Each structure stands twice: as C-alpha cells, then as structure tokens.
Amino acid sequence: MQLQHTIKAVVRCGDNSGYVAECLEIPVVTQGRTLDETIANLHEAVSLHLEDEDLSDMGLAANPTMIVTMELEMVHA
C-alpha cells in the first residue's frame, strides 16, 4: 500500500458568516470567523486528530503536509 504524503483540505465561506474548513482524507471539520482563525483551527484539529495514531493505519506517511484550497463563489458584475 502506498502511503499518502499530503492531507487535502478545502476552505469555503460559511452558511451565515466566517469560513468552514474540511479535510478530504480524514474526518476533520472546523470553522473560524476569519481565514487566519480558520487555518489555525484546522491545524490544531488535524494535529489533535492524528495525535497518538498510527498514521500508516490511516494510509498516511509520517509527517504528512497539508494542502489547503479555497472555494470561491464567482460574482459577475
């Protein structure tokens, strides 16, 4: 089995305000009022989720990196 070296996450605008971040490979979802707060919360949530876990059991290589993308709604003038 080939282990993944990255965890992908998507940040999108929240339903009412702020932002929501969701990982694609692991069950982690978090939110924040600002982008900076959301990314900080995402980093903390992923770290806590992976703490004391055998990453290879999750299909992840040791010390994976995180790739974060943002979904934007297109606004036409």
ABEGO torsion letter per residue (X at the ends): XBBBABBBBBBBBBAABEBBBBBAABBBBBBBABAAAAAAAAAAAAAAAABGBBAAAAGBBBGBBBBBBBBBBBBBX
